[in-house]
Amino acid sequence: MLGRMDVRAITGEPLLPRSRKTRAVLAVLALEAPAAISRQRLADLLWSRRGEEQSRGSLRQALHELQESLGEYGRGLLTATRETVSLDTRSIWVDAREVPGMARDRVEALNLLLSEFLSDLDGLDAAFDTWLQQQRRRLRELALDVASARLTSATTPAARAQEARRVLTIDAAQEPVWRILIRSEAEAGDRGAAFAAWEECRRIFAERFRSAPSPETAALAESLRGEVPAPVLMPTRRTAGRGARLGVMPFRVLGNESDEEVSLGLAGEITASLARFRWLVLVDSASVAAARRSEGQTEQLDLDFSLSGSIQRGGDRVRVTLQLTDHRPPEAVVWTERFDRDAADILKLQDEIAAEVVARVDPEILLIEANRAAARPQVDITAYDLLLRAIPAIYRLDRQAYEAAGAMLEEATRLDPDYAPAFAWHAYWYLFLVGQGWARADEEVLAKSEELAARAVSLDPSDAHALAILGHVRAFLHHQIPEAVSLYERALALNPNLPLAWVFSALALSYRGEHEEALHRWERYKRLAPFHPHAFFFDATRLVPLLLLGRHEDVDTAARQVTALHTGFTFPYKVWLSALGHMGRMEDAAKVRGKLLAMEPDFTLAKARERAPFNTVPKDGRPADIEHYIAGLRKAGLA
């Protein structure tokens, strides 16, 4: 329940109820178990505006759905009498109950405790919202107590500085902790960091609390002045320390005022979907709407980007026109899109448009942020800045720039050891390092990639991007396909609009022989983001199921398109070469083989067999997938 709600059997099978109110019933029971909860209280929490008889009937329906969702795993778990309902805690594990006790000794548990409790269950009922806020406040106070205890027990200046930052992440108003941070950085020998902490303290107090730090804190900072001057602060506009700050504006309704609800619903759905991309900082849609109604007040939201647009109905069709604006000088519209949909099913319309919008907006913002980070002076560089600078170099696949990207990601994980995206992208870096043939998948590389990806997931278990990368590490590098598929399913449950998760999921299914389903998943990615900036990589994954289905002509056509997007990516040439071998097109095969070996001179049949995680079991009278792949390479002249 820390983050978005999820329910799993011990086997990993998803058991989450479909209805949000049924999930809320389970949440209350799980948090307060084994105590019996009165039916009246549950009804009052979730159906407070209905009459007693109607609310009790809704509760009965929710309990029935809950039993059905839990299936055989729920036998004996739920006890319902005429007046009360209870959950047997002996056979369940609830993170919101167990993690607080682990947080003192494990920083991953403390970070998990800071995730928003039941982040997907707001707005069900005013009474339940009040209960949610009470539980969130309680868990945050627990996290603050734990973080404060860790700070008290820290024995070195570096450790005190790290734990002080953790406390301030929870409650930035704790001025004595700011003084501990400033003093600890100075004692650790880094006066520049001490002054930077002081400036951060001043900025936060001015922006959030409309006040200045006390004279005591100012005197401490002043006392540190000596032979080392305070760092030069660049006069740049505020940017989010760990992500771009984005707001979704209420969409203008052109013509039919009855579409006002569609406008608000679509804006809310897009905001909720974008919030699943963990590196984006989403401003609450209600705050955006309120600021928009107050003339000139949107500037107070301090947005980096805003998404705005209009809705227009014509007969049985609805047209939605959207634009993304970058508010950093010089302000400019950086992306536009138009969607025409059938107006018969408004909820389906909202779901479809929101899914496609977020899948396209996320990479656009990432590219803009990366370009901006590359142009910024390297003053007080952050882990977020380093991450942004590394991402373009990863996809450029120039060897020298690629190695520099690896160094930047390593430094990012050192600067901010709790920043999950830095660890996830560093693991991703290792995937291309092996795939391009720049490193062998030896024990050291396998262990390092696994360590980085697993660390990212432990720091933020609700980061779908990190889960997808861990899945690809398991599938591509370790050939652990069942484990990878399970990770992808969780990633897609957390963020069904993440193109990378659909692509990697398709690959894993093809690795285990489910090629038709793999193509269906690839097509889901293509519907979401048909012009993804990294299409050279994502589109190349389609070649695998096409080859292993024997659709060699389709491989040839698709490979020509993919390699035209990026000539330096080795993966598509390998699959293409195998298809050409099977078709007996030796002249074309010789050209492709020459390009491949120019980039990866030591690529051999033995290396191809060792690296490819393809299915090794014959099926339906066909040879095993790995043998089909290798046979094509051999026919194409690879030794």
N, C-alpha and C positions, 0 to 999 in steps of 0.2 A: 504493500500500500504506500510505500515511499516512492513518490513519482506517480506514474499511471498505474492503475490497478491491474494486477495479473494474478491468475490462479492456475497452478500447475499440479498435476499428479506427480508422484515421486518418479514416475517414468519420463516426465517431461511433457506429457500430454496436456494440451490446453483445456482448462475447465471453466474459463471465465464466462459467466452468464451474459446473454446478449443484451438484456435490458439494463439500463444504467441504474434504475431504482432497485432492481434485484441485486445488483452489485453493491449498492449502498446498504441494503439490508444485511448482506453478508459481511460488509465492512464493520458495521456496528456490532454484530454478533461476534466477529473474530477479535475485535479489539477489547471487548468486555467479557469474553469467555473466561472461565466456564460459568459465569453468573448468568442466570436466566433473565431475559429481557421481556417485559410485559408486551403483549401484542398491542396494547393501547399506546405504549410509548413509541413503538416502531411506526405505528400508523400516524401518530402525531408528528413524528419527525419527517415523514416523507409524503403524507397526504393530508397536510394540516388544513387545507382549504375545502376538503370534502366532508360530507356528513359522516357520522360514525359508521353507519352500515356500509356505505360505499368505500370508505377507507379500509375497513376490515376486509371487505371483499378483495380489494386491490392487494392487500398484504397476503391474503391466502393465495392469490394468483402468483405473486412474487415468490412465495415459499415453494409453490409447486414447480415453478421454473428453476428455482435453485436446486431442488432435488434432482430434476432432470439433467441439469448442467453437470452436477457432481457425479451422476451415474452410479456405477458400482462403488466408486471411491467414497460416496456419501453415506453408505449404509452404516447406521449407528452413529454417524457424525452429527446429524441434526436431530434434536429432540423438540417436538412441538406438542404442547398441551392446548387445552381450550383457552388458557389465559397467558401462557408464556412460551418463549422459544429460546433455546440455548444451543451452544456448539461445544462439542467435546474437544478440549485442547490437547488431549493425549496423542492424537494422530495428525496434528497440523502444526506447521511452523509459520509464524506471522512476523514479518520483518519489523513492523512498527512496535512489536512487543519485545523482540529479541535483540534487535540492533543496538538500542541504547545501552544494554549491558556489555556489549562488545566494543563500544566506541572509545572507551578509555585506553584500551590497549592496541586498537587497530584504527589507523587513520582512515582506511577505506570505509569502515563502518561509520565513522564520524561524518565523512563526506556524504554517505548515503542518508544519514539522519537529516542532513540539510536539504534533501530533496523535498519538494512540496508534497505534503501528505494528500493522497487521492487527488492528484492534479487534474484529473479528467471528470470529476464528479461535482463541479460547481453548478449552481443554478437549478438543482432538482426541486428544491423547496426552501422557503425562507428559513424554516426551522432547522432543516438539515444544513444549510449554509452556516447557521450560527454554531451548530455542533462541529462542523468542519473547522471553523475559525478557532474554536476552543481547543480542538485537538492539535491544530497546527501550532498554536501559541504554546501549548504544553510541550510539544516535541522540540520546538525551537529553544524553549527554556532549558530543556534537558540537554540539548546540544551545547548551549552556552555554558551550562554547569560543567559538562565534560571538557569542553575546550579550555575553560578557566582552570580546571584541575590539571590538565596537561601543561598549561602555562606555568602553574605554581611548581610543578615537579621538574620542569626543564632545568638542566644543570649548566648548560653552556650558553654563551651569548648567541651563537647561531641558532641553537634550539629554541631559546626564548624568543628570538625574532620571528622564527617560523610559527611558533605557537601563538604569538601575539597577533600575527596576521590572520590566523585562523579565528581567533576570538573576534577580531574587528570585521571579518567577513560576516559574522552573525549579527554583531551589534556595533556599528561604527561610532556610536555615541559614547563609548566607554573611553573617556579621555585618559584615565590613568594607564590604560593599556597602550594608548598611543605613546605615552612617555616611556613605557617599558620598551616598546619597539624602537623608538629613537635612540634610547640609551644602549640597547643591545646591539644595534647596528654599529654604533660608535665603538663599543667595547670589542666587537669582532674585528675592528680595524678598518671598517668601511664607512668613513665619514660622508662620502657621497651618498651612500644609501640612507644614512641617518638624516641628512638634509632633505633627501627625496621623500622620506617618510613624513617629515615635518610639513613639506609643501602639500603632500597628499592630505594630511590632517587638516590643514588650513582650507584646502579646496572643498573637502567633504563637509566641513562645518559651515562653510559659506553657502554651498549649494543646497544641502539637505536641511540644515538647522537654522539658516539665516543668522548665524552668529559667528564669533571668532573663538578660537581656543583660549583657554584661561591664561593669565599672565605667567602662571607657573610653567605651563608647557612652552610658551614663547621664550621664557628665560632659559629653559633647558636647551632649546635649539640654539639660542644665542650663545650659550656657554660653550658650545661645541666649535664655535668659529675660532680659527687659528691659522695654522699654516695651510690648511686645505680649504679653499673657498667653497661656498655652496654651489651646487651644480647649476649650469645655465639651463633655464627652462625655455623650451621652444614655444613661441606664441602661436600654438596651433589650437584649433577648436577642439573641444572635448570629443573623444571617441571612446566607445566602450572598451574596457580593458580586455575583454575576452570575446568580443563579438560586435557586429554592427547593430545599431539601435534602429528598430524598424516599427512603423505604425501603419495600420490599415485604416484608411479614411472611410467613413460611410459613403456609399456610392450615390451619385446624383441620379435621381429618377426623372427620365425625360418623358413627359406626356402623362402616363397613367399613374395617378397618385396611389392607387391600390397596390403598386409594386414596392411601396415603402418597406413592407415587411421582408420582401425578397432582398432588398438592398441591405438591410440590417443583418438578415440571416446569412447572406453570402459573405459580408465583411467579417462576421463572427466566425464562420466556418473557415475562412482563409487564415484568420489570426490563429485559431486553434491548431490548424494544420501546420502553419509555419513554426509554431512554438515547439514542434517536435524536432526541428533542426536545432540541436543543442547549442550551436555556436552563434545563433541569432538571438538578440535581446528584443523580445516583443513587448511593446507598450500595450497595456490593457486597452481593449477596444472601447470600453466604456469611457475611459479617460480621453481617448482620441476623439470620440464623438462629442464629449462635453466641451473639449477645447475647440473643436470645429464650430460649435454653436456660438461660442464666445469670440467675437470678431478679434482677430489678431492674437489669439491666445495659443495657437499651435506652436509658436516659437518656444514657449515655456516647456514643451515636451522634449526639446533638444534632440530631435530626430536626425539620424544620419540619412535614412531613407524613408520614403512614404510610398504606399501603394494606393492609388486613387482610381476613380473611373466612373462609368455611367451605365445605367440599365435602361433599355428601351424595348417596349413590346410592340410587335406588329402582327396582328392576327394571332395565330397559334405558335408564333416564334418569339423568342427573346434574344436580344443582342446585348452582350456585355462587353464593354470596351475598357481596358485597363491600361494604366501607365505607372511605371516605377520612376520616382524622382530621387536623384542624389542631391541632398541639401547642402553638402559641403561646397564652398566656393570653387569654381563657378557653378552655381546650381544649374542642373540640366536634367531633362528627361532621358533616361538611359535604356528604357525597355518599354515596348508597347505590344499589346496583343488584343485580338478581337475574337470573341466566342459567339457563335450562333447556335442556339439550342431549341429543342421542342419545349414549349411552355406547359405541356400537359402535366408533367410531374416536377413540381418546383423543388422538392427535396432532392430528387435525383439530379436535377440541374445544378443545385448548389454543390452537391458532393463531387460531381464530375469536374466542374469548373475549378473548384478549390483544389482538387487533386492535381490538375494540370498546371494551374498557376504556381503552386508552391514548388513543384518539380522543376519548373523553368526559372523561377525567380531566384531560388537558392544559388545555383551555379553562377548566375549573372552577378549577384552581389559579391560572391566569393572572388570572381575575376576582378571586379572593380576594386575591392578591398586589397587584393594582392598587388595590383598596379599602383595603388596609392601608397601601400607600405614600402614598395621598392623605391619610390620617389622621396620618401621621408628621410631626413638626416638621421644618422645613427646616434641619437642622443637619448639616453635612458631607454634603450631598446627593451621591449617586453617579449615574453614568450609568444604572445599573440602576433606581434610584428614579425618575429622570426618564422613562425608557422606560415604566415601569409607570403613571405618572401620565398619560402621553400616550395610551396605548392606548384607555382608555374614551372620551376626548374625540374620538378619530378616529371611532369608531362612533356617537357621539352625533350627529354631523353638525350641531352648532350652530356657526354661522359664527365667532362670537367665540371659543368654546372650541376650535374647530378650529385657528384661527390660533395660539392659545396652545400647542396641542399641537405644532405645527410648530416653534415657538421652543424648546420643551423638547427635542425630538428633535435640533435643531441643536446645542443646548448639550451634549446627551449625547455626540454625536460629537466635540465639542471636548474634553470632559473625558476621554474614553476613546477615543482614535483607533484602537484595535485591537479594539473591541467590535463584532463583526459584526452582532448583532441591532439595535443602534441605527441602523446604516446601512440595514439592510433595512427597518425600520419607517419610517424617514424617506422612503425611496423609495416605500413603500406610501402614505404620506401624500400624496405628489404624485399618485398614481393617483386618489384620491378628489377631490383639488383640481381636477383636470381633469374628472373624471366628473360632479361636481356643477355644473360650469359656473362655478366660482369663478376659473378661470384658463384661458387658451387654451393649447393644446398647441403653443406657439411653440418656437423653437430653444432658448431659454434653459431652459424647463421640461423639454423633451425631454433636453437635455444633462445637466441636474442630476439628473433621475430615473435616467438611465442610469448616471451617475457613482456615485451612491449605491448602487444595486443591485449594480453590478459590483464596487464596493469591498467590499461585504458578502461576496460570493462569493469574492473573492480572499483575504479575511481568514480565511474558514472554508469551504473548498470542499466540506466534508461537511455543511453546514447546508442541509437540504432546504427549510426555510422561506425562506431567502435565495434559493435557486435558483428556487423557485416565484414569488417576487416579481419577480426579474429576468425570468423568462419572461413575466409579465403586463405588465411595462414594455415588453418587446419586442413583445408581441402587441397590446395595447390602445393604447399610445401610438405605437409605431413601425411597427405593422402588419407586423412581421417574423415571420410565422406559423411557417415551418419552423424557424427558430432557437428560437422559443418552445417548440415541441413537443419539441425535443431537450432543452431545459432541464427541462421537466416530466418527461420520461422518466427523466432522471438523478435528479430530486428524488424521484420515486416509487420508484426503485430503492434510494435511501438510506433513505427512510421511507415505506413503503407504507400507513401508517396516518395520514397527514397530510391531514385533510379539505380544507384550502385547496388543496393540490396537485391533488387530484381535481377540485375545482370549476374551478380555472383551466385545467386540462388539458381539461376538457369544453368550456369556452368556446373554447379555441384550435381544437379539432377542429371545432366548429360554424362558426367563422370560415372554415375552409377547406372547408366543405360536407359534413363527415362528421357529420350531425346524429343519426343513430341511435346511433352509437358515443358521441357526446357525451352522450346520454341515459343510456347504460349507465354511463358514468363518473360522471355526476351521481348515479345510483342507488347507486353504490359509496359515495360520500360519505354519502348518506342512511342507508345501512345501518350505517355506522360511527358516525355521530353524528346520530341523528334529532332530537335536541333541542339542537343546537348553539346557544350563546348569540348567535351572529352569523348565525342562520338567515335573517334578513331580507335579508342580502346573498347568502349562499350559495344560498338557495332561488330568488332572483331570476334566477340564471344559467340556470335551466331554461327560462325564457321564450324565450330566443333560439332553441334548436333547435326548440321547439314552434312558434314563429312561422314559422320558415323551412321547416318541414315542412307548413305550411298548417293546423296544428291550432289554429285561432283560438279555438274555444270553450274548449279546454284552457288557452290563454293567459289568457282572461278569468277562468276559475275560479282559476287559480294566482295571477294578479296581484292579485285581491281578497284572497287569503290573505296574500300577501307584503306588500302595502302596509298591511295591518292591523297587521303587526308593527312597521313603522316608516314613518310618513307623510312623513318628510322626505328619503327616499332617492329621487333623481330617476330613476335607471336603469329601474326596472320600469315607471314611467309611460310611458316612451317606447315600449317594446315593446308594452305594453298598448294604447296609443293606435293603433299601427299595426294591431294585430289588430282593434280595434273599427272602424277605417276599412274594412278588408277585409270585415267582416260588415255594413257599412252601418248600424251602430247609432249614428246621429248624436247622439242625445240623450246617451247615455252618453259618447260621444267628446268632446262639448263639456265635460262635467264633468271628465273626466280631463285634457283639454287645459288647462282653466282652472287646475287644481291644479299641473300641470307648469310652466306659464308663470308662475305666482305664485312658484315657487321658482327658475326659470331663465328670466327674461324674454326673453333674446336667443336662445333655442333656435329655430332655423329649419330648413327643409329643407336649406339649404346647409350649415349647421353639422352636421346629422345625417349628411349624406353624407360630409363631411370627416372626422368622428370615427370612424364605424363601420368596423371592419376586416373587413366581411363579404366573402364571395367575390363576385367580379365576373364570373364566367364562367357562362353559362346551362348547365343540366344537365337531361337527360331531358325536353326540351321545356318546361321551366319557365324563367321569367326568372331572371336572376342574383339571388342572395340580396340584394345591396344594393338592387336595383331593387324587389324585393318589399317590403322594409322601407320604402323611400321612398314607394312607391305607396300603402301603407297610411296613412302619415302624411299624405300629400296628400289622400286621400279623407276623412281625419278632420278636415280643415280647417286643417292646419298650413301656413303660408305659407313 
